[in-house]
Amino acid sequence: MRDSNLSRRSVLQCTVAAAGASVLCVPAAAQGTKSPQQSARYQDHPNGNQRCGTCRQFQPPSSCKVVAGKISPNGWCTLYFAK
């Protein structure tokens, strides 16, 4: 089963963090908080064919489930998760 709030990157980061210590990894969306744009490496332009408007996390017209602040449908970040 695939959780739409998890990215490959967040799972890998959690796995690496947990390998060194007892760590409980919970996605930001499940915690009720959003990642800052800087942490998600948000940019206001697409990354090739990947753009916020085609991401499962995007909430029209200018919001995201996992990244804080105003989000452009033509933007992109490292938490991108294709529909």
Summary of the structure (lengths in Angstrom):
residues: 83
radius of gyration: 12.9
end to end distance: 15.2
largest distance: 40.4
contacts: 203
relative contact order: 0.23
helix: 24%
strand: 14%
